[in-house]
Every structure is written in structure tokens, then in C-alpha cells.
Amino acid sequence: MPATTLSLSRSLALVALLSLTGAASATAVTYNIDPDHAYPSFEADHMGGLSVWRGKFNHSTGTITMDKAAGTGAVDVSIDMKSADFGQDQLNKIAQGKDLFESDKYPTAHYIGKLAGFVHGAPTEVIGQLTLHGATRPLTLKIDSFKCMPHPMLKREVCGADALATFKRDDYGMAAGKDYGFKMDVTLRIQVEAIAAQ
């Protein structure tokens, strides 16, 4: 075998070996969202700037997978729309009806996305899509803070994040109040903690 061919073969073998080594060292960890420390919340306009309505969803579930070294990861979260809480019983009841959530017909909102923009092992955004009220639209979450640490009691890693995004609710078929001058912008805020699976 000519020297140049032998050298090329060795180089290709080395590249393949390095690729396998890199793949082996990349470790994706799955984290389960802690329902007691995860409360998606929202802010929406009332009467064209008269005030801001705020509420939260009391029940959400999901998983996050992340490989810090590779700078990759995924988010999969489901939100129980019937758990929406404005802090006012009458408004909670109205919100579940045909003018807004229609939660009997659309009981769950679903967000899936890819962790992105990693800096020093921490993501700075989630690029994904939100399915809400029967419609699916692209939605990117900006991560304002992100931290992982050993959980002091469970002795497993726990990660926490604070993220937000803004969307227009009429894009999802929820235009209640638009004819009265209500702004359609909704700010979604995500505070979440997730614990490494055993």
C-alpha cells in the first residue's frame, strides 16, 4: 500500500475514533419538572391599557433533557388549562368558557422546544412551538436565569430557570375583548424547577 494511502487510512481511522469518543462522552440527562415548583404565569391587557390581568396555571407536567457539554437539550411541557387561576372565582369560571380557553374542548396546552444559545453550559433560549386552544404556533422563550445544583435533600441534581415570551392570543383563536379595544398581547412567564431522574 502506498505511503500516502496508508496515511489517509490512518487519518480517517483517527477521525472515526475521535467521533466515537466524543459521542460516548456526550451525556444527556433527563429532568422531571417538579410540579410543586413550576407555575407558568401570564399577563394580559384589560380594557386597552386600563389595567393588567395576571394569573397562573396551578398544574403542569413535563420533562427536560440536556447535555451541557454538547450544548443541546429539549423541553416538553403540558399545562392543565383548567388549573388557570386569576385569583378571582368569577373570572376563573368565565375564562374556562367559550370566550377564552374553552377548556372542555381544549383541556391541555403543550409546549415543545429545543434548548439553544448555550453559554458556559447554560441555555439562554428555547426555540419551539406552543399548541394552545387547538392552534400551534412558533414561540421562542428567552431564558433570563438558569442554574443547576445538587438538591440538598434528594441528593440529585436540580435545575431551575426563569423564562418569558410574548404572543398574541388572537393568533390562537382567543380574541375575546378585541372589539372593545383589548390588546391581544400576552406575556407568558415560566418559573420552573426540574429534578434529575433516577
C-alpha positions in Angstrom: 0.0 0.0 0.0 1.5 3.4 -0.9 2.5 5.7 1.9 0.0 8.3 1.0 -2.9 5.8 1.0 -1.7 4.4 4.3 -1.5 7.9 5.8 -5.0 8.7 4.6 -6.4 5.5 6.0 -4.8 6.2 9.4 -6.2 9.7 9.4 -9.7 8.5 8.6 -9.5 5.9 11.3 -8.4 8.6 13.8 -11.3 10.9 12.9 -13.7 8.0 13.3 -12.2 7.1 16.7 -12.4 10.7 17.9 -16.0 10.9 16.7 -17.0 7.8 18.7 -15.1 9.1 21.7 -17.0 12.4 21.5 -20.3 10.6 21.2 -19.6 8.4 24.1 -18.6 11.4 26.3 -21.7 13.3 25.5 -24.3 12.6 28.2 -27.9 13.8 28.0 -29.6 13.9 31.4 -33.4 13.8 31.8 -35.0 16.1 34.4 -38.6 15.8 35.6 -40.4 19.0 36.2 -41.2 19.5 39.8 -45.0 20.3 39.9 -44.6 21.9 43.3 -42.1 24.4 42.0 -43.3 25.1 38.5 -46.0 27.7 37.9 -46.4 29.1 34.4 -48.0 32.6 34.7 -49.4 35.1 32.3 -50.1 38.8 31.9 -52.8 40.2 29.7 -54.4 43.6 29.0 -57.7 44.7 30.4 -59.7 47.4 28.5 -56.9 48.7 26.3 -54.4 49.6 29.0 -56.8 50.3 31.9 -55.0 47.6 33.9 -53.1 44.3 33.6 -54.7 41.0 34.4 -52.4 38.4 35.9 -52.9 34.7 36.5 -51.1 31.4 36.7 -51.6 27.7 36.0 -51.5 25.6 39.1 -50.8 22.2 37.3 -48.1 21.4 34.8 -46.0 18.4 34.0 -43.1 17.6 31.7 -39.5 16.7 31.1 -36.3 18.5 30.1 -33.3 16.7 28.6 -30.0 18.4 28.5 -26.4 17.7 27.5 -24.4 20.7 28.9 -21.2 19.7 27.3 -22.7 19.3 23.8 -24.9 22.4 24.3 -28.1 20.6 23.4 -31.4 19.8 25.0 -35.2 19.6 24.7 -38.3 20.7 26.6 -41.7 19.0 26.6 -44.3 20.6 28.9 -48.0 20.1 29.2 -50.2 22.6 31.1 -53.7 21.9 32.5 -55.8 24.7 31.2 -58.5 24.0 33.8 -56.0 25.0 36.5 -55.8 28.6 35.4 -56.1 30.9 38.4 -56.7 34.6 38.1 -57.3 34.9 41.9 -60.9 35.7 41.2 -63.5 32.9 41.1 -65.9 34.5 38.7 -63.2 35.4 36.2 -61.8 31.8 36.6 -65.2 30.5 35.6 -65.6 32.8 32.6 -62.0 32.1 31.4 -62.9 28.4 31.1 -65.8 29.0 28.7 -66.2 29.7 25.0 -65.0 33.3 25.2 -61.4 32.3 26.1 -59.9 28.9 27.0 -62.8 26.5 26.1 -61.1 24.1 28.4 -63.7 21.3 28.0 -62.7 21.2 24.3 -59.0 22.1 24.7 -58.0 20.9 28.2 -54.3 21.0 27.7 -51.7 23.4 26.3 -48.5 21.8 25.1 -45.0 23.4 24.5 -42.1 21.6 22.9 -38.8 23.1 22.0 -35.0 22.8 21.8 -32.6 24.4 24.3 -30.3 26.8 22.5 -27.8 29.6 22.8 -25.7 27.8 25.5 -23.2 29.9 27.4 -20.9 28.2 29.9 -23.2 25.1 29.9 -26.4 27.0 30.4 -29.1 27.7 27.7 -30.3 31.2 27.0 -33.4 30.4 25.0 -35.8 27.7 24.0 -36.8 27.6 20.3 -40.1 25.8 20.0 -43.8 25.8 19.4 -46.9 26.3 21.6 -50.1 24.4 21.0 -53.0 26.3 22.6 -56.7 26.4 22.0 -56.3 24.0 19.1 -53.7 26.1 17.3 -49.9 25.5 17.0 -47.6 28.5 16.5 -43.8 29.0 16.8 -42.8 30.5 20.2 -39.3 31.2 21.5 -38.7 31.6 25.2 -36.0 33.9 26.4 -34.2 32.4 29.5 -33.3 35.2 32.0 -31.8 32.9 34.6 -30.6 29.3 34.7 -28.9 27.3 37.4 -28.2 23.7 38.3 -27.1 22.5 41.7 -27.2 19.4 43.9 -30.6 19.1 45.6 -29.9 19.3 49.3 -32.5 16.6 50.2 -32.9 14.4 47.2 -29.1 14.3 46.5 -29.7 14.6 42.8 -29.1 17.5 40.5 -31.9 20.1 40.3 -32.0 22.8 37.7 -34.1 26.0 37.8 -35.0 28.6 35.2 -36.9 31.8 34.7 -38.1 32.4 31.1 -40.6 34.5 29.2 -42.2 35.1 25.8 -44.9 37.3 24.4 -47.5 36.2 21.9 -50.9 37.4 20.6 -53.8 35.4 21.9 -55.9 36.1 18.8 -53.3 34.1 16.8 -54.6 31.2 18.8 -58.3 31.9 18.2 -58.9 33.7 21.6 -60.0 37.2 20.6 -62.3 38.0 23.5 -62.4 41.7 24.1 -60.7 42.7 20.9 -63.8 44.6 19.7 -63.7 46.6 22.9 -60.1 47.7 22.4 -58.4 45.0 24.5 -54.8 44.4 23.4 -54.1 40.9 22.3 -50.6 40.7 23.7 -50.0 38.1 26.4 -46.7 37.7 28.3 -46.0 34.2 29.4 -43.6 33.7 32.3 -42.2 30.4 33.2 -40.7 29.7 36.6 -39.6 26.1 36.7 -37.5 23.6 38.7 -36.7 20.2 37.4 -35.0 17.3 39.1 -32.7 14.7 37.5 -34.5 11.4 37.0 -33.1 8.5 39.0 
